Amino acid sequence: GGYLVWLWLRNDFSWTLGALGGFVLFLYGIVPTFQKTHFHRVYAAYGGVFIVMSVFWGWLIDGIMPDNYDVIGTIVAVIGILIIFYYPRKGEKI
């Protein structure tokens, strides 16, 4: 969704593409409500997934090879996701 809005605003694509991107982003806001866990954990996981996907997008779509800091940052983000989402808390079930 964000990429479609980017294409509309930055690359002069049709406003309908921007509207479609806005709708996709709207759906992105609804999908997490179907998860069984707490809001902050779901959004931490989604944010981490977007970090990983943006690095792969840049590499595979835009042709920008990730450097060492991109890779290290992505690994740190994934470790953060795992800690936030799966670390056992007293009195809570995941």
Buried (B, 14 or more C-beta within 10 A) or exposed (E): BEEBBBBBEEEEBEEEBBEBBBEBEEEEEEEBEEEEEBEEBBEBBBEBEBBBEBBEEBEEEEEEEBEEEBEEBBEEBBEBBEEBBEEEEEEEEE
